[in-house]
Amino acid sequence: MKLIVLFGVFALAAARRDHDHDHERRPRPPAVVVKHRHDVGANETYEFKFAFLGMEALNETKVWLYKVDRNSEPHFIEAEFEIYTETLTNETDVKEWLDNFKEEADKEREDRDSDREEGDREEGDREHKRRPRPPHPRPHPKFTNAVVGEITIESASCDDMGPYFLHYGEMEEREDENEDRRRHRRPHPRPPRGAFYISVEDCQSIDF
């Protein structure tokens, strides 16, 4: 699939150096919460939420949004969308935000499944009904700090279509040999933290 290839480019663009000559342990980056795909209508104003979650205090000024472009050097450029951020500093507020995010995601999934089931009834085909998700094998950590936010796309166009990723902190330089090793380690690399794709109606898919 094209998305697998796109996320392979993601992995190269956001790769962190995995070899440290001093063998020093790097600080664990914050977790990222964002919907992985956004289908946007042409000329539509579209908003979606995201969050960085951690156990230590987080800084809003370290939140960055990049668009991946293999034709540029480096392969990512700062996105020009409007971004609103807010800092949460206690576990109760973070949990409330996560619960609301999950509730909205579940509602959207239910609406999508309902539309699919209606189409199945019309076609006499019920084999494509979505199976319920299995329970998570382990509880999520209780985050005590977060930077939550909302991204706004004004009047979406084909130029907005493509892969993006949210990043916390400065991007680190990568060595070419590390990129080559990562490229051959796994045929379909996992998308990095904070990766997502924006699809705009009536626009041709971006082929990498």
Disulfide bonds with the S-S distance in Angstrom:
Cys158-Cys203 2.02
